[in-house]
Amino acid sequence: MKDKCFLNAEDVASFMDVPIPAACKIIRKLDDELKKPGHITVAGKISGASFESKACLSE
């Protein structure tokens, strides 16, 4: 995942082994959390760094 700046629903679904609709919900929730402090988000995508930190993947 380090090679992609932004992940889409297919990326999240394959990594977390969930259906694509579930991955869309996860991305939507993470995007909503990022919008609260004023971050700019892109619908249907999540930054790789944000996903890694929220999914407890970062070291």
Phi, psi and omega per residue, in radians:
M1 nan -0.254 -3.112
K2 -1.129 -0.374 -3.077
D3 -1.462 -0.175 -3.130
K4 -1.944 2.327 3.122
C5 -1.338 -0.748 3.129
F6 -2.154 2.482 3.119
L7 -1.892 2.532 3.052
N8 -1.865 -3.074 -3.071
A9 -1.084 -0.645 3.125
E10 -1.121 -0.708 3.122
D11 -1.103 -0.840 -3.125
V12 -1.127 -0.730 -3.135
A13 -1.081 -0.782 -3.116
S14 -1.211 -0.652 -3.135
F15 -1.207 -0.742 -3.075
M16 -1.603 -0.048 -3.141
D17 0.989 0.895 3.093
V18 -2.237 2.815 3.071
P19 -1.139 2.743 -3.124
I20 -1.029 -0.723 3.095
P21 -1.029 -0.629 3.099
A22 -1.185 -0.675 3.105
A23 -1.123 -0.657 3.094
C24 -1.079 -0.718 3.113
K25 -1.130 -0.694 3.122
I26 -1.105 -0.813 3.132
I27 -1.086 -0.758 3.137
R28 -1.048 -0.759 -3.139
K29 -1.130 -0.778 3.129
L30 -1.145 -0.681 3.084
D31 -1.077 -0.737 3.125
D32 -1.083 -0.699 3.107
E33 -1.126 -0.645 -3.128
L34 -1.287 -0.506 -3.130
K35 -1.222 -0.560 -3.082
K36 -0.972 -0.844 3.124
P37 -1.431 0.070 3.052
G38 1.763 0.196 3.105
H39 -1.241 2.611 3.070
I40 -1.516 2.315 3.138
T41 -2.176 2.820 3.065
V42 -2.048 2.184 -3.116
A43 -1.025 2.312 3.090
G44 1.463 0.041 3.122
K45 -2.400 2.682 3.096
I46 -2.379 2.473 3.123
S47 -1.155 2.516 -3.129
G48 -1.047 -0.673 -3.132
A49 -1.155 -0.753 3.123
S50 -1.121 -0.746 3.138
F51 -1.106 -0.766 -3.130
E52 -1.091 -0.735 -3.115
S53 -1.223 -0.698 -3.132
K54 -1.294 -0.507 3.137
A55 -1.573 0.170 3.125
C56 1.011 0.733 3.141
L57 -1.805 -0.314 -3.107
S58 -1.355 2.657 -3.095
E59 -1.537 nan nan
